[in-house]
Every structure is written in C-alpha cells, then in structure tokens.
Amino acid sequence: MSSKSKSKSSKAQFTQQSSLFILQYKTRRVVIGVPRDYDALQRSIRRHFPEIPDDHRVSYHTNELNISKGAYAELSEDIWDTAIPCLDSLMVQSDPRASSSRCLGKRPKKERDSKCESSCDESNDRKPPTKKPRRDTVPLPTPAPTPSSEAPSSTPPSTSNSNFTPTAEIKSKLRLNIHQFEGRACKFTAPHPDSWRAQWNGQWLVDEIHSCAPNNKSIGEYGIQDGDDIWLFRHQIGGKPVIYLFPPEGTDVDAEVRLELLPEWRFSAVYPVVPVSTAASGGQTLRWDVKASSDGTLLEKNTGSKVSYLFWEAELPMRHLRLLPLRPHPMLPAETFIPTHAQVGPFNSVILEVAHITSYLDAALKALGLHTEARTSFITYWLPSILKYTHIALRFLSQYAYERAAPLEVTPKPDVIVRVFMLFKGLKPNELNPGGAWHDASRGINGDAGRVEGREDAERWRSVIGIDDESKKLNDGRLFRVVEWGGMEVVS
C-alpha cells in the first residue's frame, strides 16, 4: 500500500515537472508548456522570440538524447512525438531561407531572374552543369566584418586595418556545397578548409561540417552569381586544454570536475565523452565524475574510460566571429579574457624566433610547474601551428582572467590549482622591420639563449598568471593538485 502511494506521488511529481519546457534562442531562455505539437510550436515561436527574422527558417536542436552522445543534432518533425517526451529543453536556431530572392542588386531584374532560374535548375539536376564553370573573386584572410543587409558589393567589408586584401580569382561549379568550395579556395590560403569560414552578402555560408544543423546547400542555392565576392575568415579554436588530477601519494580521490564556458565559445570536442548542457549563464557546461589515483591515472565513472587527463576543446561560434577586434578593446579591463577579443600585442607579450621556440617553452613551462609529460604534450601539440611562421608573439593569461572565461570547479577542493593558457599569433616579416608595429618589441634569441630567456621570463609569467606560490607546490606529493594547460592561436 505504501509502495503504491509512493508510486502515485512520484507519478504526480513527474507529471508536474514534465508539463514545463525550456526553449533557448541564443542567450535568452523561455519556459513554456511541453511542445507536443510541432506545427503549433512553429506558429508560436516568434511570439516567444520576436527577434527571429521573418525570413528565417527555424529549427530545433538537442544534445540530451543518448544517441547524440553530447553533440547537438537537429530534431526533425518526423520523430517529434517520439523525442519530445524524453526532453526538457531545446535549442532554437534560425537560418536564412534559400530562395531565388537571394539574387540581389547589381544586375537588371531580367538577368537576375535568369541567373536564379539557372541556379535552381542546376541544384535539382545532379548532372554536371552545361554552362561554363563560374568564377568567384575570393578575398583571402581579412578580419570579420559586421554583416550588412545591403546588396552585395565588390568592396571589402569595412575593417579597422585593411591596408591590403589579397584576392584570388578561382573557378567553381554552382553545384559544389560550401565545404567543397572552401576546400577549393583554401588552395590559395590554408592547407585545411576547416580553418576558414565563408561569408557572402553579409551572411555566413553554413555547411554540414560547421553547423549542428545539417545543411548541404550548393553555392548556387544561395543565389551566388558570377563575379560575386565571397569572403573567407580564419576560424579560432581553443586548442586541447587538458586537466590533470594528482591526489596525495598513496591515496585515491573520488572527484567531480565541472567546466563551464562563456557564451562566446562552445565545446568542439571532449574526452572522455560526457553530456554537454546549457548553463544558467547561457554558455555550455559539462561534468566528469572521476576516480583519481596518485599516479595520475583517472577513471571516468560514467563512461568507464581510463585516461591520463581530461580533454576539452572549444571554438568560437560563427555568430561571434564578427566581434573579433584587431586592436585592444578600450572598453575591456585588462584582467578580462573574452575569446572573441583575445589580445596579443607588444604591450603584453614577447616575440620569439620560431627556431628556438621549443627550448623557450620547455624552460618556461618547467618553471611554471608543469611536469615532463605536460610540457611534452603542450609543445608537440602546438608546434605544427607555430612552425608555419618565422616569428611569433606569445603571452600567458592570468589565471583570474582564464577562470572567468572557463570556470573550473573540482570537488573536493584541491590544495592547489594551476591553469596555464597561452595565446600566440604569427608575425609577418614586415611587422618586425623598422617602422613595423612590432619592431620596438622584437628580441633576438640566438643559440641557447632561448632556454635562458625561458627561465628568466618564467618569473614574469608566474607573476602574470598569479601562481607564484602555487607553482612551487605542484611537486608536493602530500597535496591534492590539479594542473591544466591549453592555448589558442589569435588570428586577424
């Protein structure tokens, strides 16, 4: 009898809880009744989020289903009735609709209609087009502009330092999708298309690789025509931050590791793979439950994975790329780190010749307290990106600033936490010449001086990071210690 009563009570509680549902569009969250009817939600979605443009297609995404394994996937109308009872929230996304009306300005109406009809016909016909391959003028790396709703223009998007915009004229068939187009364009830019994002007429050309919403539209379906300008922008990633846990010698510790990100960036990969959810701040968050051994081995309890460290990687969503400034932002205090406003300048960094970067980093990281495996992993991970240049500028973030951008909470509380996050950017030779922006800050490193300067600069970096005392405790086997390293290449 008692069991029955308890069961009824639980059922009533479940019914009450399941009658509420959360929708999130960008950073705004709205509580509604459970959207059991797909069409009804579509009709009411702009009442909940009036900021969604009328000409945008609305889609719904979730990472809560077991089959999605923590990654966001679009929820189709076909499985709506099956999936909704398993969920309590959805991410709302809007994207410009593809239609012939995308052919804007620059040409007489008759010609535009003809071009649009040709593009649409070609997208429906999978045979190779009979028309000549189109030519797109592709301006290569430039800073991201503020999107405009005006007609396309051959003038580069306005930037604060666009003294020179390299361009290349390439041939591309209208039936190629965006990822294929980026791959072709990258023959003139970078070795891998995932390093870039394409923009046309003020809109990001989202493809199935870069978006949680599958989209295999061809460039013709966007309304792009011969002679249109397509702009490519470097894509920034916070590379391979890893977290080590070291309990006191001879002991094991059951620990909960929570990590949260500012809304300005999002997880692109985690391991061990655990669910990623949305925090109250609007950013993403995750949790690992681990059993940490004193030899550094971690057992993630939810997945059964045995690892040496916890791995995560983050990227800047495309909607934030346009915020990237080229100079220090005057409204941001020095102790603030926002990925879209990452600052590497003569005022806060050192210049190094790439030929001696490994000795500098090894000495600096050792002085900061990182153990041999961490130093080796750090250097070997970033070396391929660094070797693209002859000189780089680098700096380490203050732990306070990094903590605000990616709060880390470990329970039980460690005796010492050291988080090392490096920012670097490649420098062009003319920037180091007399009159160049970096000339006065340049420093020559010859022979073994890289290792010497690495040790000397470590004193400075310990102070900048704010770990003067903590770095000295990392080798104390009596303490519960947490170490993290990571970095990001700042592109402009």
Backbone torsions as a table, in degrees:
resi	resn	phi	psi	omega
1	MET	NA	-45.1	178.2
2	SER	-62.9	-39.9	179.5
3	SER	-62.5	-42.6	179.5
4	LYS	-62.1	-44.0	-178.8
5	SER	-61.8	-42.1	-180.0
6	LYS	-64.2	-39.8	179.9
7	SER	-63.3	-43.3	179.0
8	LYS	-63.1	-40.4	-179.6
9	SER	-63.4	-43.6	179.6
10	SER	-63.3	-40.2	-179.5
11	LYS	-64.3	-40.4	179.4
12	ALA	-64.9	-40.7	179.4
13	GLN	-64.8	-41.7	178.9
14	PHE	-62.2	-41.4	179.9
15	THR	-61.9	-40.9	-179.6
16	GLN	-66.0	-44.5	-178.9
17	GLN	-65.9	-41.4	-173.8
18	SER	-76.1	-3.5	177.3
19	SER	-82.2	-7.8	179.6
20	LEU	-111.2	151.5	-174.4
21	PHE	-150.6	146.6	-179.0
22	ILE	-112.7	129.7	170.5
23	LEU	-110.3	137.3	177.1
24	GLN	-126.2	126.1	174.4
25	TYR	-121.2	114.3	-172.8
26	LYS	58.4	-117.3	-178.0
27	THR	-102.5	0.8	-176.9
28	ARG	-97.9	133.9	-178.3
29	ARG	-117.9	137.7	-179.0
30	VAL	-130.1	132.8	176.3
31	VAL	-92.7	126.6	-179.9
32	ILE	-133.1	177.6	170.2
33	GLY	-73.4	160.7	-178.6
34	VAL	-58.8	123.2	-177.5
35	PRO	-80.6	77.6	-176.2
36	ARG	-73.2	-20.0	-178.8
37	ASP	-111.9	116.7	-177.2
38	TYR	-60.5	-47.8	-177.5
39	ASP	-63.3	-38.4	179.7
40	ALA	-64.3	-39.1	178.4
41	LEU	-66.2	-40.8	178.8
42	GLN	-60.8	-37.4	-179.6
43	ARG	-71.2	-28.3	-174.5
44	SER	-103.7	-4.1	-171.3
45	ILE	-61.8	-35.2	-179.3
46	ARG	-77.9	-14.6	171.4
47	ARG	-72.5	-36.7	177.3
48	HIS	-75.7	-37.2	-177.7
49	PHE	-131.6	78.7	-177.2
50	PRO	-64.3	-13.9	-179.5
51	GLU	-75.8	-9.5	177.8
52	ILE	-70.0	123.5	-179.5
53	PRO	-59.1	144.7	-177.9
54	ASP	-63.4	-30.0	-176.3
55	ASP	-92.2	14.9	-180.0
56	HIS	-98.4	145.4	171.7
57	ARG	-83.5	133.2	-179.2
58	VAL	-103.5	133.8	177.1
59	SER	-134.8	163.9	-174.2
60	TYR	-125.9	139.0	-172.1
61	HIS	-135.4	150.3	179.9
62	THR	-145.9	152.0	170.8
63	ASN	-123.0	16.0	-174.8
64	GLU	-89.2	-16.0	-179.8
65	LEU	-77.4	141.2	-178.9
66	ASN	-57.3	-36.7	-176.2
67	ILE	-66.5	-23.6	-178.9
68	SER	-82.9	-14.2	174.2
69	LYS	52.7	43.2	175.4
70	GLY	85.6	-8.3	178.9
71	ALA	-96.9	146.3	179.8
72	TYR	-73.5	137.7	176.8
73	ALA	-136.8	146.7	179.5
74	GLU	-74.3	138.2	178.7
75	LEU	-93.6	117.2	-177.9
76	SER	-84.9	158.8	179.1
77	GLU	-62.6	-30.6	-175.3
78	ASP	-63.2	-34.0	-177.6
79	ILE	-110.1	17.4	-176.6
80	TRP	-56.6	-51.3	-176.3
81	ASP	-62.3	-30.7	-179.5
82	THR	-78.3	-39.6	-172.4
83	ALA	-83.5	-38.3	-173.2
84	ILE	-56.6	-41.4	178.6
85	PRO	-61.0	-18.0	-179.5
86	CYS	-91.3	-2.5	-172.2
87	LEU	-120.5	159.5	172.0
88	ASP	-128.8	4.1	177.8
89	SER	-160.4	159.0	175.9
90	LEU	-142.9	146.1	170.9
91	MET	-91.1	131.6	179.6
92	VAL	-100.2	132.2	178.6
93	GLN	-129.0	142.9	176.4
94	SER	-124.3	140.7	179.8
95	ASP	-137.9	146.1	177.3
96	PRO	-58.0	138.0	177.2
97	ARG	-72.8	144.4	174.3
98	ALA	-87.8	121.7	178.9
99	SER	-156.8	168.2	-178.7
100	SER	-66.3	-17.3	179.9
101	SER	-69.6	-7.0	178.4
102	ARG	-70.1	-17.0	178.9
103	CYS	-75.1	104.0	-172.2
104	LEU	-114.0	149.1	165.8
105	GLY	41.8	-174.0	171.8
106	LYS	69.8	-23.1	-175.9
107	ARG	-134.9	153.4	175.1
108	PRO	-58.7	150.6	-175.5
109	LYS	-55.6	-42.2	-177.4
110	LYS	-60.7	-42.8	-179.6
111	GLU	-67.9	-38.8	179.4
112	ARG	-62.6	-45.1	180.0
113	ASP	-60.2	-39.8	179.5
114	SER	-64.2	-43.9	-179.8
115	LYS	-63.2	-43.4	-178.7
116	CYS	-63.6	-43.3	-179.2
117	GLU	-61.9	-39.8	179.3
118	SER	-63.6	-43.4	-179.5
119	SER	-62.9	-44.7	-177.2
120	CYS	-67.3	-41.0	178.1
121	ASP	-60.6	-41.4	-176.6
122	GLU	-68.7	-35.5	-178.9
123	SER	-68.2	-26.2	178.8
124	ASN	-87.0	-18.3	-179.6
125	ASP	-104.2	114.3	-175.5
126	ARG	-77.3	-3.5	177.3
127	LYS	-73.7	153.6	177.6
128	PRO	-56.7	142.5	-178.1
129	PRO	-66.6	146.6	179.7
130	THR	-85.4	-17.2	-179.2
131	LYS	-77.0	165.3	178.7
132	LYS	-66.3	148.2	176.5
133	PRO	-57.7	138.1	-179.5
134	ARG	-75.3	161.5	175.8
135	ARG	-121.0	127.1	177.0
136	ASP	-110.6	136.9	170.6
137	THR	-85.8	115.8	-174.4
138	VAL	-111.7	97.6	174.1
139	PRO	-64.6	131.6	-177.2
140	LEU	-83.9	-165.0	-160.4
141	PRO	-49.8	120.9	172.9
142	THR	-138.7	157.6	178.1
143	PRO	-64.2	153.3	-176.6
144	ALA	-70.0	136.4	-179.9
145	PRO	-91.7	173.6	169.2
146	THR	-85.5	120.1	-175.7
147	PRO	-57.0	144.7	-179.2
148	SER	-121.0	148.4	177.8
149	SER	-91.3	1.7	-178.2
150	GLU	-76.5	173.1	-179.6
151	ALA	-64.5	155.6	179.5
152	PRO	-58.1	150.2	179.2
153	SER	-139.5	151.4	176.9
154	SER	-82.1	-6.2	178.3
155	THR	-78.2	134.9	179.9
156	PRO	-59.6	147.9	175.2
157	PRO	-55.8	144.8	-176.7
158	SER	-65.5	131.9	176.7
159	THR	-137.8	170.6	-175.7
160	SER	-87.0	-11.9	179.8
161	ASN	-144.5	34.5	-177.2
162	SER	-78.5	74.4	176.5
163	ASN	-78.4	-28.3	-177.6
164	PHE	-149.4	128.6	178.5
165	THR	-122.3	100.5	179.2
166	PRO	-65.7	139.0	179.9
167	THR	-128.6	158.4	175.6
168	ALA	-143.6	141.0	177.9
169	GLU	-101.0	120.5	-176.8
170	ILE	-124.1	160.9	177.0
171	LYS	-101.3	136.5	-179.2
172	SER	-150.8	138.0	177.8
173	LYS	-82.0	144.5	-177.1
174	LEU	-63.5	-22.5	-176.2
175	ARG	-83.0	-5.3	176.9
176	LEU	-68.1	142.0	173.0
177	ASN	-81.6	174.6	-172.3
178	ILE	-63.3	-40.8	-178.4
179	HIS	-64.4	-39.4	177.6
180	GLN	-65.4	-39.5	178.4
181	PHE	-64.0	-44.6	179.0
182	GLU	-60.3	-39.0	178.8
183	GLY	-61.9	-39.8	178.6
184	ARG	-69.4	-42.8	-179.4
185	ALA	-64.2	-31.2	-175.3
186	CYS	-72.3	-6.9	171.5
187	LYS	-62.6	-23.0	-180.0
188	PHE	-99.4	-4.0	-170.8
189	THR	-127.1	-80.9	-175.9
190	ALA	-127.4	159.4	-174.7
191	PRO	-70.4	-16.0	-175.3
192	HIS	-133.5	129.0	-176.3
193	PRO	-64.9	-21.5	179.3
194	ASP	-68.2	-8.9	177.7
195	SER	-79.4	-7.5	-170.4
196	TRP	-131.2	158.9	171.2
197	ARG	-130.7	143.5	-176.5
198	ALA	-103.5	143.7	177.4
199	GLN	-135.4	137.4	177.4
200	TRP	-138.4	132.2	176.1
201	ASN	54.6	37.1	176.7
202	GLY	79.5	4.4	178.7
203	GLN	-121.6	144.0	175.6
204	TRP	-74.8	134.3	178.5
205	LEU	-90.0	93.0	-173.4
206	VAL	-79.8	135.3	177.2
207	ASP	-121.1	177.3	-174.6
208	GLU	-69.5	-18.2	179.5
209	ILE	-80.2	-38.8	-169.5
210	HIS	-97.2	-1.3	-174.3
211	SER	-129.0	148.3	175.9
212	CYS	-73.3	-14.9	177.3
213	ALA	-98.6	110.7	-178.9
214	PRO	-54.6	133.2	-176.3
215	ASN	-153.9	110.5	-175.7
216	ASN	-112.6	33.6	-178.1
217	LYS	-65.6	143.4	174.8
218	SER	-81.0	163.2	179.2
219	ILE	-66.5	-26.9	176.4
220	GLY	-66.0	-33.6	-178.9
221	GLU	-69.8	-17.6	175.2
222	TYR	-79.2	-11.2	-176.5
223	GLY	90.4	10.3	179.1
224	ILE	-68.6	138.5	-175.7
225	GLN	-127.0	171.0	178.9
226	ASP	-54.4	131.5	176.2
227	GLY	87.5	-6.2	178.6
228	ASP	-68.2	151.8	178.3
229	ASP	-93.6	129.3	174.2
230	ILE	-117.7	125.3	-174.7
231	TRP	-101.4	137.3	178.8
232	LEU	-110.5	138.0	-178.6
233	PHE	-129.3	137.8	178.5
234	ARG	-64.0	142.3	-177.9
235	HIS	-103.5	127.3	-175.4
236	GLN	-98.0	137.0	179.8
237	ILE	-131.3	134.9	170.8
238	GLY	-81.4	103.7	-166.0
239	GLY	-85.0	126.3	167.5
240	LYS	41.9	53.2	165.4
241	PRO	-64.8	133.4	177.8
242	VAL	-127.8	147.5	-174.9
243	ILE	-120.1	124.1	176.4
244	TYR	-106.2	142.4	173.8
245	LEU	-121.9	127.4	179.1
246	PHE	-125.5	101.6	176.2
247	PRO	-70.2	168.2	174.8
248	PRO	-56.2	148.6	-177.2
249	GLU	-55.0	135.0	177.0
250	GLY	80.2	8.9	-178.8
251	THR	-128.7	160.2	170.6
252	ASP	-115.4	148.2	-180.0
253	VAL	-129.8	127.5	171.3
254	ASP	-86.0	116.3	-172.5
255	ALA	-128.0	150.0	173.3
256	GLU	-112.1	124.8	-178.1
257	VAL	-114.6	114.4	179.2
258	ARG	-110.3	135.7	179.3
259	LEU	-132.1	136.1	-179.5
260	GLU	-130.8	150.0	179.3
261	LEU	-119.5	148.4	168.8
262	LEU	-60.7	154.2	177.8
263	PRO	-60.8	-17.0	-178.0
264	GLU	-70.1	-14.8	173.5
265	TRP	-141.0	170.9	-175.2
266	ARG	-146.8	157.0	180.0
267	PHE	-66.2	132.4	172.9
268	SER	-107.1	-20.2	177.4
269	ALA	-164.0	142.9	173.7
270	VAL	-141.0	150.4	174.5
271	TYR	-155.5	134.0	-6.6
272	PRO	-56.4	148.3	-175.7
273	VAL	-73.3	119.0	176.9
274	VAL	-131.0	160.3	-178.9
275	PRO	-61.5	142.0	174.9
276	VAL	-108.9	128.1	-178.8
277	SER	-124.8	178.4	-179.3
278	THR	-100.7	126.9	179.5
279	ALA	-82.5	168.8	180.0
280	ALA	-61.4	-26.8	-179.8
281	SER	-73.3	-11.6	-175.6
282	GLY	96.7	-12.2	176.5
283	GLY	-86.2	177.9	-179.7
284	GLN	-91.8	154.5	179.5
285	THR	-146.1	155.4	177.2
286	LEU	-149.0	169.4	-179.5
287	ARG	-143.9	132.5	170.4
288	TRP	-108.8	135.4	171.8
289	ASP	-107.9	114.0	-172.0
290	VAL	-127.3	155.2	166.6
291	LYS	-108.7	112.4	-175.6
292	ALA	-99.4	128.9	177.2
293	SER	-99.8	157.0	-175.5
294	SER	-66.7	-17.2	176.7
295	ASP	-83.1	3.0	178.0
296	GLY	95.7	-6.8	179.7
297	THR	-73.9	138.4	179.5
298	LEU	-120.7	133.7	172.9
299	LEU	-109.7	112.8	177.4
300	GLU	-81.7	115.1	-168.3
301	LYS	-68.4	-35.9	-175.8
302	ASN	-71.4	-30.3	-177.3
303	THR	-107.4	-17.1	-176.1
304	GLY	77.0	8.9	-178.1
305	SER	-78.9	135.1	176.3
306	LYS	-107.0	118.1	-171.4
307	VAL	-136.3	168.4	176.4
308	SER	-91.6	-22.3	-179.9
309	TYR	-159.1	167.0	175.5
310	LEU	-97.5	130.1	-173.2
311	PHE	-113.6	138.0	171.0
312	TRP	-146.4	155.3	177.2
313	GLU	-141.9	145.5	-177.9
314	ALA	-132.1	155.0	178.2
315	GLU	-133.1	163.0	175.8
316	LEU	-89.1	119.1	176.5
317	PRO	-57.5	150.5	-175.7
318	MET	-60.8	-30.2	-178.0
319	ARG	-67.5	-16.2	179.9
320	HIS	-98.8	-11.9	-175.6
321	LEU	-59.3	-33.1	-176.5
322	ARG	-68.0	-12.9	-178.0
323	LEU	-83.2	-8.5	-173.3
324	LEU	-66.6	114.6	178.9
325	PRO	-87.0	163.3	-179.0
326	LEU	-100.6	-14.6	178.5
327	ARG	-128.9	160.9	178.2
328	PRO	-51.0	133.1	-176.4
329	HIS	-79.4	119.5	-174.0
330	PRO	-66.5	-19.5	-176.6
331	MET	-90.4	-4.4	-177.1
332	LEU	-101.8	126.3	176.7
333	PRO	-65.3	155.0	-173.3
334	ALA	-61.1	-30.4	-175.1
335	GLU	-85.0	4.5	-179.5
336	THR	-97.0	132.8	173.6
337	PHE	-119.4	115.0	173.2
338	ILE	-119.0	122.4	-173.0
339	PRO	-50.7	-36.4	-179.0
340	THR	-74.9	-10.6	-179.9
341	HIS	-122.6	32.9	-178.5
342	ALA	-62.0	132.9	-174.6
343	GLN	-116.5	122.4	169.9
344	VAL	-130.4	109.8	-176.7
345	GLY	-143.2	172.9	-179.8
346	PRO	-58.9	-22.3	-176.0
347	PHE	-80.7	-15.2	-175.0
348	ASN	-137.4	11.0	-174.8
349	SER	-139.6	174.1	175.4
350	VAL	-118.5	151.3	178.2
351	ILE	-102.4	133.8	-177.6
352	LEU	-131.6	142.2	171.4
353	GLU	-76.6	129.3	-173.7
354	VAL	-60.7	-29.7	-179.6
355	ALA	-58.9	-22.4	-177.3
356	HIS	-118.7	16.8	-174.8
357	ILE	-68.0	-35.1	-175.8
358	THR	-65.6	-42.8	-179.9
359	SER	-67.3	-36.4	178.5
360	TYR	-64.3	-49.9	-177.1
361	LEU	-64.9	-41.8	-179.2
362	ASP	-60.5	-44.5	179.8
363	ALA	-67.1	-42.7	-178.7
364	ALA	-66.2	-45.8	-178.4
365	LEU	-66.5	-36.2	177.5
366	LYS	-63.7	-43.7	178.8
367	ALA	-67.1	-25.6	177.3
368	LEU	-79.3	-7.1	174.8
369	GLY	106.4	-0.8	-178.1
370	LEU	-73.3	136.4	-179.7
371	HIS	-76.3	173.9	-171.6
372	THR	-57.7	-47.2	-177.7
373	GLU	-63.5	-40.0	-179.7
374	ALA	-65.3	-43.1	179.1
375	ARG	-63.6	-43.6	-179.4
376	THR	-63.4	-45.7	-179.6
377	SER	-64.0	-40.9	179.7
378	PHE	-59.8	-52.1	-174.8
379	ILE	-66.8	-45.2	-177.3
380	THR	-68.8	-28.3	177.9
381	TYR	-69.6	-45.5	-173.1
382	TRP	-88.3	-16.3	-174.7
383	LEU	-57.6	-45.1	179.3
384	PRO	-58.1	-37.2	178.7
385	SER	-70.5	-35.2	-177.8
386	ILE	-74.6	-35.5	-175.2
387	LEU	-68.5	-6.0	175.9
388	LYS	-71.2	-13.9	-173.8
389	TYR	-119.3	167.3	172.4
390	THR	-95.5	-30.2	177.2
391	HIS	-138.3	147.1	174.1
392	ILE	-132.8	158.3	168.6
393	ALA	-109.9	135.6	179.7
394	LEU	-138.1	158.0	175.1
395	ARG	-152.6	163.6	173.1
396	PHE	-114.4	139.1	179.9
397	LEU	-74.7	151.4	169.6
398	SER	-68.0	144.5	-178.6
399	GLN	-62.6	-32.0	178.5
400	TYR	-63.8	-46.3	-179.4
401	ALA	-65.9	-41.7	-179.5
402	TYR	-65.9	-38.5	-179.9
403	GLU	-63.1	-34.9	178.9
404	ARG	-70.6	-31.0	-179.5
405	ALA	-81.9	-31.2	-177.9
406	ALA	-143.3	75.1	-177.5
407	PRO	-57.8	131.9	178.8
408	LEU	-119.7	127.9	179.1
409	GLU	-127.7	121.9	179.2
410	VAL	-116.3	129.7	178.3
411	THR	-124.0	126.3	2.1
412	PRO	-68.9	159.5	-174.8
413	LYS	-66.5	127.1	178.8
414	PRO	-68.6	159.2	174.6
415	ASP	-73.9	-29.3	-179.8
416	VAL	-149.7	136.3	174.8
417	ILE	-126.9	127.1	175.7
418	VAL	-124.1	121.0	-180.0
419	ARG	-120.3	115.6	-176.9
420	VAL	-112.1	118.5	-178.9
421	PHE	-131.2	120.4	-176.4
422	MET	-101.0	139.1	168.9
423	LEU	-113.4	137.7	176.0
424	PHE	-146.6	159.7	174.7
425	LYS	-145.2	146.1	176.6
426	GLY	-77.6	144.6	-179.1
427	LEU	-112.2	141.0	176.9
428	LYS	-85.2	148.5	-178.4
429	PRO	-53.6	-39.2	-177.3
430	ASN	-68.4	-19.5	177.6
431	GLU	-73.3	-19.8	-179.2
432	LEU	-96.8	-10.0	-179.5
433	ASN	-75.2	162.8	175.6
434	PRO	-52.6	130.3	-176.7
435	GLY	90.7	-12.1	178.8
436	GLY	-76.1	158.5	-175.4
437	ALA	-61.2	-27.3	-175.0
438	TRP	-109.2	7.9	-173.6
439	HIS	-60.9	-49.2	-176.2
440	ASP	-67.6	-21.5	-177.5
441	ALA	-93.5	-9.4	-174.1
442	SER	-68.0	148.5	-178.5
443	ARG	-138.3	129.3	179.3
444	GLY	-81.5	138.8	175.9
445	ILE	-127.6	119.0	-178.4
446	ASN	-124.9	146.9	176.0
447	GLY	56.4	-126.9	-175.8
448	ASP	-87.8	5.8	-176.9
449	ALA	-63.7	-26.1	179.1
450	GLY	-59.3	-42.8	179.3
451	ARG	-68.9	-39.6	179.3
452	VAL	-63.5	-48.0	-179.3
453	GLU	-66.6	-31.4	176.5
454	GLY	-61.0	-42.7	178.5
455	ARG	-67.4	-42.1	-178.8
456	GLU	-66.3	-43.3	-179.5
457	ASP	-68.7	-22.9	-179.8
458	ALA	-59.1	-34.7	177.0
459	GLU	-61.2	-42.7	178.9
460	ARG	-65.8	-45.8	-176.4
461	TRP	-67.4	-34.4	176.2
462	ARG	-59.1	-40.5	179.6
463	SER	-69.8	-42.4	179.6
464	VAL	-62.9	-46.8	-179.2
465	ILE	-68.2	-30.6	-179.3
466	GLY	88.2	37.2	-176.6
467	ILE	-128.9	35.6	-179.8
468	ASP	-54.4	-45.8	-178.8
469	ASP	-84.5	-40.5	-174.5
470	GLU	-62.1	-41.4	-176.5
471	SER	-62.3	-28.5	179.7
472	LYS	-76.9	-18.1	-178.2
473	LYS	-91.3	-8.4	-173.1
474	LEU	-65.4	-22.1	179.4
475	ASN	-96.7	5.9	179.3
476	ASP	-84.4	103.4	-176.4
477	GLY	-66.5	-7.4	178.9
478	ARG	-83.7	-8.9	-172.7
479	LEU	-107.3	156.1	171.2
480	PHE	-87.8	113.6	-171.4
481	ARG	-118.5	141.1	175.4
482	VAL	-125.8	129.6	-179.4
483	VAL	-126.8	136.5	176.1
484	GLU	-135.7	139.9	170.7
485	TRP	-132.9	152.8	178.7
486	GLY	-170.3	-175.1	-179.6
487	GLY	-173.8	175.2	178.7
488	MET	-155.5	134.5	172.3
489	GLU	-84.7	125.8	179.3
490	VAL	-90.0	120.7	-178.0
491	VAL	-111.6	151.4	-179.0
492	SER	-149.3	NA	NA
